[in-house]
Every structure is written in C-alpha cells, then in structure tokens.
C-alpha cells in the first residue's frame, strides 16, 4: 500500500468544512431574501435585476456544496474519483468567482452610491477594491486545491496499484 500524502487528508477535511459552510451560507441567504427587513439609511437595492441571479446562486451553491462534500469524503477514503471531482470543482469555482465579480460590481456600485456620507468620487474606487478583494478571497481555496490535487505525489497516491507479479523461478 502506498503512503498517502498528508495534503489529501487536509483537503478532504477542508472540502467537508467548506461544504458545510456553503450549506449554511445558502440557508442564511434564503432566510435573508425572504425576510422583510428595513434597509439601513434608506438604501434601495436593485433586487429586481438580481432575482434570477440570486436564484441561480442558491441552486449553484447547493450543487457546489454537494460536490465539495462528496469530494471531501472521497479524499478521506482515497477514492480516485474524489481527486478528479476536486479538480473539476476547482475549475468551476474559479470561473464562478470571476463571473460573480463581474455581475456583482454594478450592484455594489449602486449600493455604495445610495449610502449617505459616501463621497460620489469614492464609489467606483471602493466598489472596485471590494470586488477585487472578494475575487482574491474567492480564488484562494480553488487555486490551492487545484495545485495540490495535481501534484505528482497526490496523483500517484490515487493511481491504481499494479498487482505484484512474483519473480520468475531461477533457470536450471
């Protein structure tokens, strides 16, 4: 039996942890979207424009959480499909982080511009800085996951073991 790199166990646990966090995030997002809360300082959010996006994010978040949960359990059991699922998740998560940053930037700008006391000239800069920071934070885990799941020792740990063939008997 091959030794298992510690990174497989670490990322198995991290996948499960991030999956549980994602389930919680989807649940809280759904609670907040159905709550009738007053907006602070009279901020009017362009919710109509993002209803479809919010629905997509909910469904997509559940799918991503299920992928991470399955991959995490599979990594802990050293199942080859779990490494592949982790790599697929990493690519999807990186693409999603880029797309959501582009989509959320106008909403963030609108929200910031309606806040009292926010200098109008600062709105684009603050919105862009927040978007870039969110993008960086959204890319950290998928990039690390992709890096570690494609390392030679990890790939080898998931490769099927070849049966041991006994050496041929000595010639007489």
Secondary structure, 3 states (H helix, E strand, C coil): CCCCCHHHHHHHHHHHHHHHHHHHHHHHHHHHHHCCCCCHHHCCCCCHHHHHHHHHHHHHHHHHHHHHHHHHHHHHCCCHHHHHHHHHHHHHHHHHHHHHHHHHHHHHHHHHHCCCCCCHHHHHHHHHHHHHHHHHHHHHHHHHHHHHHCCHHHHHHHCCCCCCCCCCCCCC
